[in-house]
């Protein structure tokens, strides 16, 4: 059905064009704008009054003439064609195929803006996701249906970590694989190429849906890309009952595009020039993750955002932290010391961790070991600050033990190779091994029965070689 068509524009202001008001036009409706050569470009309605309509164009305004341009209101919101043919395909930020294979074969189209989920229909996330990364599995556990962003800085290995999670993530006690929806917003080509090559090399590309809005694409496309990606994820999760892992990078580029468009529209700026609705706009994306009763599928989100100047109080990470259920924070100092992944021990947090670990889910000692590692590493930070003032040689023996624990924690627990996939048993066993550096009477966060069950066998195995050597030496002396 052909929509309402108008000829001529009132004015052109960058990617926003103004035309005469239509009585039957709705907010966020898709619009086709034609130039004098009948070149077609899409846009959407972003503002209205009684006399005019403002339209955002997804692309350049080159060739548009105020007198000769035509505007066609299509009478529908922006939609994405969905189907099982999405898997293994690459699309641009508007959901158009860019891999040379044409549109997918499906008659189902969904509104990219999504539908609000009734909170009563949500089910609480409880299933433990094993990422194979000790810093996450042991201390900042990812739960199915959770939104857990990675807070990083420019130059830090957040892309390597995200790729490793995509390769290794699995639901413990289940054999159902994840389907991955990957969305890149405003990233350089080499970053997109890194992910595509990694997906292909690891053999997961056939189960990945990719949406790419590269740095040279129109900034307005970045605002639509995550909505298309999440629409695809919702179809696979809630209609096809799949476990979907959504990785979105870089949310900072998305917010910069939002600020740019807000400035063009003349809106009153808020903190650091971002629009006042930044919180609700981010929430409209993050809250599309979760589990819904009546569907065995789920959407787990890992948004990646680079903190400007490594400032965690910047509006983007600050507001994201309020909406999401924790964060994985990458530390520049750890990265400079060669630790990968450089996950900061103390600022990182998973608010749903307590509900997805323990007997029957991971192991009975998981909660206590994690709590003790956090407490001990916090003490390490204090001791290091003290040592920088008075010198390490002036520290007490107890403080020196904590320094040794800190080194071992960073080099053995946090550090691992890109393709090293540690199961939760291995992660917790490494944690117990490192805790042997701390005096037994200071393990105040671990139950005594767990100490006897897990720590004492490790201590006994360490003492055994010494006893064997002593016995061998005694035998040699008697023989002599």
C-alpha positions as CSV (number, residue, x, y, z in Angstrom):
1,X,0.0,0.0,0.0
2,X,1.4,3.3,-1.1
3,X,1.8,6.0,1.7
4,X,1.0,9.7,1.7
5,X,3.3,11.7,-0.5
6,X,4.3,15.4,-0.4
7,X,6.5,17.4,-2.8
8,X,9.0,19.9,-1.5
9,X,10.8,20.5,1.7
10,X,10.5,23.5,4.0
11,X,14.2,23.4,4.9
12,X,17.2,21.0,5.2
13,X,19.4,21.0,8.3
14,X,22.1,18.4,8.0
15,X,20.5,14.9,8.4
16,X,17.2,16.5,9.4
17,X,14.7,17.8,6.9
18,X,11.5,19.7,7.6
19,X,8.3,19.2,5.5
20,X,4.6,20.2,5.7
21,X,2.7,18.6,8.5
22,X,0.6,15.6,7.7
23,X,-2.5,14.8,9.7
24,X,-1.9,11.0,9.4
25,X,1.8,10.8,10.3
26,X,3.0,9.1,13.5
27,X,6.1,9.4,15.6
28,X,9.0,7.0,14.5
29,X,7.1,6.3,11.2
30,X,9.4,5.3,8.3
31,X,9.7,7.9,5.5
32,X,11.1,7.6,2.0
33,X,12.8,10.8,0.7
34,X,13.5,11.1,-3.1
35,X,15.9,13.6,-4.7
36,X,15.6,15.1,-8.1
37,X,17.3,12.0,-9.7
38,X,14.7,9.8,-8.0
39,X,17.4,8.5,-5.6
40,X,15.6,7.0,-2.6
41,X,16.8,7.3,1.0
42,X,15.0,6.2,4.2
43,X,14.3,8.3,7.2
44,X,12.1,8.4,10.3
45,X,9.8,11.0,11.9
46,X,11.5,12.4,15.0
47,X,9.4,15.5,15.8
48,X,6.0,17.0,14.8
49,X,3.9,20.1,15.3
50,X,0.7,21.3,13.9
51,X,2.4,22.8,10.9
52,X,5.5,20.7,10.1
53,X,7.2,17.3,10.5
54,X,10.9,16.8,11.2
55,X,12.5,13.7,9.5
56,X,15.9,12.1,10.2
57,X,17.5,10.8,7.1
58,X,19.7,7.6,7.4
59,X,22.4,8.8,5.1
60,X,23.7,11.9,3.4
61,X,21.5,14.9,2.3
62,X,23.6,15.3,-0.8
63,X,21.4,16.1,-3.9
64,X,18.3,17.1,-1.9
65,X,16.6,20.1,-3.2
66,X,14.0,22.0,-1.1
67,X,11.8,22.5,-4.2
68,X,12.2,19.2,-6.1
69,X,12.4,16.6,-3.3
70,X,9.5,14.3,-2.6
71,X,8.6,12.8,0.8
72,X,6.6,9.6,1.1
73,X,5.2,8.7,4.5
74,X,5.0,4.9,4.5
75,X,2.6,4.6,7.4
76,X,4.5,2.1,9.4
77,X,7.4,2.0,11.9
78,X,10.8,0.7,10.9
79,X,10.7,-3.1,10.6
80,X,13.2,-6.0,10.4
81,X,12.5,-9.1,8.3
82,X,13.2,-12.1,10.6
83,X,13.4,-15.8,10.2
84,X,15.9,-18.7,10.8
85,X,17.7,-17.3,7.7
86,X,19.2,-14.6,10.0
87,X,21.8,-17.0,11.3
88,X,25.2,-16.7,9.6
89,X,24.3,-13.4,7.9
90,X,25.8,-10.0,8.0
91,X,23.6,-6.8,7.9
92,X,24.2,-3.1,8.1
93,X,22.8,-1.0,10.9
94,X,19.5,-0.7,9.1
95,X,19.0,-4.4,8.8
96,X,19.9,-4.6,5.1
97,X,22.1,-7.5,4.0
98,X,25.7,-6.5,3.1
99,X,27.2,-10.0,2.6
100,X,26.0,-10.3,-1.0
101,X,23.3,-12.9,-0.5
102,X,20.2,-10.8,-0.7
103,X,17.2,-10.6,1.7
104,X,16.3,-13.6,3.8
105,X,13.3,-15.7,2.8
106,X,10.6,-14.8,5.2
107,X,7.3,-12.9,5.3
108,X,7.6,-12.0,9.0
109,X,8.6,-8.4,9.8
110,X,8.9,-7.0,13.3
111,X,8.9,-3.5,14.6
112,X,12.6,-2.7,15.6
113,X,11.4,-0.5,18.5
114,X,10.2,-3.7,20.3
115,X,7.3,-4.0,22.6
116,X,7.4,-3.3,26.4
117,X,7.7,-6.5,28.4
118,X,5.2,-6.9,31.2
119,X,7.4,-7.1,34.4
120,X,5.1,-9.8,35.7
121,X,5.9,-12.0,32.7
122,X,9.6,-11.9,33.4
123,X,11.2,-14.9,35.2
124,X,14.1,-14.3,37.6
125,X,17.6,-15.2,36.0
126,X,19.2,-18.1,37.9
127,X,21.2,-20.3,35.4
128,X,24.9,-20.0,35.7
129,X,26.8,-19.3,32.4
130,X,30.3,-20.7,32.4
131,X,32.5,-18.3,30.3
132,X,35.7,-20.2,30.9
133,X,37.3,-16.9,32.3
134,X,38.2,-17.2,36.0
135,X,37.9,-13.5,36.8
136,X,34.2,-13.7,35.6
137,X,33.1,-17.2,36.6
138,X,34.8,-17.1,40.0
139,X,34.1,-13.6,41.2
140,X,31.6,-11.8,38.8
141,X,29.4,-14.6,37.6
142,X,27.3,-14.2,34.4
143,X,23.8,-15.5,34.7
144,X,21.5,-16.4,31.8
145,X,19.2,-13.4,31.1
146,X,21.5,-10.9,32.8
147,X,22.8,-7.7,31.3
148,X,26.5,-7.4,32.3
149,X,28.4,-4.7,30.6
150,X,32.2,-4.5,30.1
151,X,33.5,-1.0,31.2
152,X,36.8,-0.5,29.4
153,X,39.2,2.2,28.1
154,X,40.7,3.0,24.8
155,X,43.5,0.5,24.0
156,X,42.4,-2.1,26.5
157,X,41.6,-5.7,25.4
158,X,37.8,-5.6,25.7
159,X,37.3,-7.0,22.2
160,X,39.6,-10.0,22.9
161,X,37.6,-10.6,26.1
162,X,34.3,-10.4,24.4
163,X,35.4,-12.7,21.6
164,X,36.6,-15.2,24.2
165,X,33.3,-15.1,26.0
166,X,31.5,-15.7,22.7
167,X,33.7,-18.7,21.9
168,X,33.5,-20.3,25.3
169,X,30.2,-19.4,27.0
170,X,27.9,-22.2,27.8
171,X,25.1,-22.9,30.3
172,X,26.4,-25.3,32.9
173,X,24.3,-28.5,33.3
174,X,22.8,-28.0,29.8
175,X,23.9,-28.9,26.3
176,X,22.0,-26.1,24.6
177,X,24.4,-23.8,22.7
178,X,24.2,-20.1,22.5
179,X,23.2,-18.2,19.4
180,X,25.1,-14.9,19.2
181,X,23.8,-11.6,17.9
182,X,26.8,-9.2,17.4
183,X,26.2,-5.5,16.9
184,X,29.0,-3.0,16.1
185,X,28.2,0.7,16.3
186,X,30.7,3.2,14.9
187,X,33.6,0.9,15.2
188,X,36.6,0.8,12.8
189,X,36.8,-1.8,10.1
190,X,39.7,-3.6,11.8
191,X,37.6,-4.1,14.9
192,X,34.7,-5.6,12.9
193,X,37.2,-7.7,10.9
194,X,38.7,-9.0,14.2
195,X,35.3,-10.3,15.4
196,X,34.3,-11.8,12.0
197,X,37.6,-13.6,11.6
198,X,37.4,-14.9,15.2
199,X,33.8,-16.1,14.7
200,X,34.9,-17.9,11.5
201,X,38.1,-19.4,13.0
202,X,36.3,-20.7,16.0
203,X,33.5,-22.2,14.0
204,X,30.6,-20.2,15.5
205,X,29.9,-18.0,12.5
206,X,27.0,-20.2,11.4
207,X,25.2,-19.4,14.7
208,X,26.0,-15.7,14.6
209,X,23.9,-12.8,13.4
210,X,26.0,-9.7,12.7
211,X,24.9,-6.1,12.4
212,X,27.7,-3.7,11.4
213,X,27.4,0.1,11.5
214,X,31.0,1.1,10.8
215,X,32.7,4.4,11.6
216,X,32.1,5.7,8.1
217,X,28.4,5.0,8.2
218,X,25.9,7.8,9.0
219,X,25.8,8.5,12.7
220,X,22.0,8.1,12.6
221,X,22.5,4.5,11.6
222,X,24.2,3.8,14.9
223,X,20.9,4.6,16.7
224,X,19.0,2.0,14.7
225,X,21.6,-0.8,14.7
226,X,21.2,-2.0,18.3
227,X,17.4,-1.9,17.9
228,X,17.7,-4.2,14.8
229,X,20.0,-6.5,16.7
230,X,17.8,-6.8,19.7
231,X,14.7,-7.4,17.5
232,X,16.6,-10.3,15.9
233,X,17.5,-11.6,19.3
234,X,13.9,-11.4,20.6
235,X,12.7,-13.4,17.6
236,X,15.3,-16.1,18.1
237,X,14.8,-16.2,21.9
238,X,11.0,-15.8,22.4
239,X,9.7,-17.3,19.2
240,X,12.3,-20.0,18.5
241,X,13.2,-20.7,22.1
242,X,17.0,-20.2,21.8
243,X,19.5,-18.9,24.2
244,X,20.8,-15.7,22.7
245,X,24.0,-13.9,23.7
246,X,23.9,-10.3,22.5
247,X,27.3,-8.4,22.3
248,X,27.0,-4.7,21.5
249,X,30.1,-2.5,21.0
250,X,30.6,0.3,21.4
251,X,27.8,1.9,23.5
252,X,29.9,5.1,23.8
253,X,29.6,5.6,20.0
254,X,25.8,5.0,20.3
255,X,25.6,7.7,22.9
256,X,27.8,10.1,20.9
257,X,25.4,9.7,18.0
258,X,22.5,10.4,20.3
259,X,24.1,13.6,21.5
260,X,24.8,14.7,17.9
261,X,21.2,14.2,16.8
262,X,19.9,15.9,19.9
263,X,22.1,18.9,19.2
264,X,20.9,19.1,15.6
265,X,17.3,19.0,16.8
266,X,18.1,21.9,19.2
267,X,17.2,20.1,22.4
268,X,18.3,21.4,25.8
269,X,21.5,19.5,26.7
270,X,22.1,17.8,30.1
271,X,25.3,16.4,31.6
272,X,28.3,16.9,29.2
273,X,26.0,17.8,26.4
274,X,24.0,14.5,26.3
275,X,20.2,14.7,26.1
276,X,18.3,14.5,29.3
277,X,16.6,11.3,28.1
278,X,19.9,9.4,27.9
279,X,19.0,7.2,30.9
280,X,15.6,6.2,29.5
281,X,17.1,5.7,26.0
282,X,19.8,3.3,27.3
283,X,17.2,1.5,29.4
284,X,15.0,0.9,26.3
285,X,17.9,-1.1,25.0
286,X,19.2,-2.8,28.1
287,X,15.8,-3.8,29.4
288,X,15.2,-5.9,26.3
289,X,17.3,-8.7,27.9
290,X,15.9,-11.3,30.2
291,X,13.7,-14.5,30.4
292,X,10.0,-14.6,29.9
293,X,7.6,-17.1,31.3
294,X,6.2,-19.4,28.6
295,X,9.4,-19.4,26.6
296,X,12.5,-21.5,27.2
297,X,14.6,-19.0,25.4
298,X,16.5,-16.1,26.9
299,X,18.5,-13.0,26.0
300,X,21.8,-12.3,27.8
301,X,23.4,-9.0,27.1
302,X,27.1,-8.0,27.2
303,X,27.3,-4.3,26.1
304,X,30.8,-3.0,25.7
305,X,31.5,0.7,26.4
306,X,34.8,2.6,26.5
307,X,34.9,5.1,29.3
308,X,36.2,8.5,28.1
309,X,39.5,9.2,29.9
310,X,38.9,6.0,31.9
311,X,36.4,8.0,33.9
312,X,33.9,5.5,35.5
313,X,31.8,8.5,36.7
314,X,31.2,9.7,33.1
315,X,27.5,9.8,32.3
316,X,27.6,6.8,30.0
317,X,29.1,4.2,32.4
318,X,27.4,5.9,35.3
319,X,23.9,5.5,33.9
320,X,24.7,2.1,32.5
321,X,25.7,0.9,35.9
322,X,22.3,2.0,37.3
323,X,20.3,0.1,34.6
324,X,22.4,-3.1,34.4
325,X,23.0,-5.8,36.9
326,X,26.7,-5.1,37.6
327,X,29.8,-4.5,35.4
328,X,33.1,-6.0,34.4
329,X,35.7,-3.2,34.7
330,X,39.0,-3.5,32.9
331,X,42.0,-1.9,34.7
332,X,44.8,-0.1,32.7
333,X,47.4,-0.7,35.4
334,X,46.9,-4.5,35.2
335,X,47.0,-4.4,31.4
336,X,50.3,-2.6,31.5
337,X,51.7,-5.3,33.8
338,X,50.8,-7.9,31.2
339,X,47.8,-9.4,32.9
340,X,45.1,-10.7,30.6
341,X,42.2,-10.3,31.0
342,X,42.9,-7.2,33.2
343,X,39.7,-7.4,35.2
344,X,39.8,-5.0,38.1
345,X,39.0,-7.0,41.3
346,X,37.2,-4.4,43.3
347,X,35.1,-2.2,41.0
348,X,33.8,-5.2,39.1
349,X,30.4,-6.6,40.3
350,X,27.7,-9.1,39.4
351,X,24.5,-8.4,41.3
352,X,22.8,-11.6,40.2
353,X,25.8,-13.8,41.2
354,X,24.4,-14.9,44.5
355,X,21.4,-16.5,42.9
356,X,23.3,-18.5,40.3
357,X,26.0,-20.2,42.4
358,X,26.2,-22.8,45.1
359,X,25.2,-26.4,45.6
360,X,23.5,-27.8,42.5
361,X,24.5,-24.9,40.4
362,X,28.3,-24.5,40.6
363,X,29.9,-25.8,43.9
364,X,29.2,-25.5,47.6
365,X,32.4,-23.4,48.2
366,X,31.8,-20.9,45.4
367,X,30.3,-18.1,47.5
368,X,32.8,-18.4,50.3
369,X,35.8,-18.6,48.1
370,X,34.7,-15.6,46.1
371,X,34.0,-13.5,49.2
372,X,37.4,-14.4,50.7
373,X,39.2,-13.5,47.5
374,X,37.5,-10.1,47.3
375,X,38.3,-9.4,51.0
376,X,42.0,-10.5,50.7
377,X,42.5,-8.6,47.5
378,X,41.1,-5.5,49.1
379,X,43.7,-5.9,51.9
380,X,46.4,-6.2,49.2
381,X,45.5,-2.8,47.9
382,X,45.9,-1.3,51.4
383,X,49.2,-3.0,51.9
384,X,50.6,-1.9,48.5
385,X,49.6,1.7,49.4
386,X,51.4,1.4,52.7
387,X,54.5,-0.1,51.1
388,X,54.7,2.8,48.7
389,X,55.1,5.1,51.7
390,X,57.2,3.2,54.2
391,X,58.9,0.7,51.9
392,X,58.3,-3.0,51.5
393,X,61.1,-4.0,54.0
394,X,59.3,-2.2,56.8
395,X,56.1,-4.2,56.4
396,X,55.0,-6.9,58.9
397,X,55.3,-10.5,58.0
398,X,51.5,-10.7,57.7
399,X,51.5,-7.8,55.2
400,X,54.3,-9.5,53.2
401,X,52.1,-12.6,53.0
402,X,49.3,-10.5,51.5
403,X,51.7,-9.0,49.0
404,X,52.6,-12.5,47.9
405,X,48.9,-13.4,47.7
406,X,48.3,-10.4,45.5
407,X,51.0,-11.3,43.0
408,X,49.8,-14.9,42.9
409,X,46.2,-13.8,42.5
410,X,47.0,-11.6,39.5
411,X,49.4,-14.0,37.8
412,X,47.5,-17.3,38.4
413,X,43.9,-16.5,39.0
414,X,43.2,-13.4,36.8
415,X,45.8,-14.2,34.0
416,X,45.0,-16.8,31.4
417,X,45.4,-17.3,27.7
418,X,42.9,-16.2,25.0
419,X,42.0,-19.8,24.2
420,X,42.3,-21.2,27.7
421,X,38.9,-22.4,28.7
422,X,38.7,-23.1,32.5
423,X,35.8,-24.9,33.9
424,X,34.4,-23.7,37.3
425,X,36.0,-26.6,39.1
426,X,39.4,-25.5,37.8
427,X,38.7,-21.8,38.7
428,X,37.7,-22.6,42.3
429,X,40.7,-25.0,42.8
430,X,43.1,-22.2,41.7
431,X,41.3,-19.9,44.2
432,X,41.9,-22.4,47.0
433,X,45.6,-22.8,46.0
434,X,46.1,-19.0,46.1
435,X,44.4,-18.8,49.5
436,X,47.2,-21.0,51.0
437,X,49.3,-17.8,51.0
438,X,47.1,-16.3,53.7
439,X,47.3,-17.3,57.4
440,X,44.6,-19.9,58.1
441,X,43.2,-17.8,61.0
442,X,42.5,-14.9,58.6
443,X,40.1,-16.9,56.4
444,X,37.2,-15.5,58.2
445,X,34.7,-15.6,55.3
446,X,34.9,-19.3,54.7
447,X,33.1,-21.9,56.8
448,X,35.4,-24.3,58.8
449,X,34.0,-27.4,57.1
450,X,34.9,-26.0,53.7
451,X,38.4,-25.3,54.8
452,X,38.8,-28.8,56.0
453,X,37.3,-30.2,52.8
454,X,39.2,-28.2,50.2
455,X,42.2,-26.4,51.9
456,X,43.6,-29.1,54.1
457,X,44.1,-31.6,51.2
458,X,46.1,-28.9,49.3
459,X,48.3,-28.2,52.4
460,X,48.8,-31.9,52.9
461,X,49.9,-32.4,49.3
462,X,52.4,-29.6,49.7
463,X,53.9,-31.0,52.9
464,X,54.1,-34.6,51.5
465,X,57.2,-34.1,49.2
466,X,59.1,-32.5,52.1
467,X,58.3,-35.5,54.4
468,X,59.4,-37.9,51.6
469,X,62.6,-36.0,51.2
470,X,63.3,-36.2,54.9
471,X,62.6,-39.9,55.0
472,X,64.9,-40.4,52.0
473,X,67.7,-38.4,53.7
474,X,67.3,-40.5,56.9
475,X,67.6,-43.7,54.9
476,X,70.7,-42.4,53.1
477,X,72.3,-41.5,56.5
478,X,71.6,-45.0,57.9
479,X,73.0,-46.6,54.8
480,X,76.1,-44.5,55.1
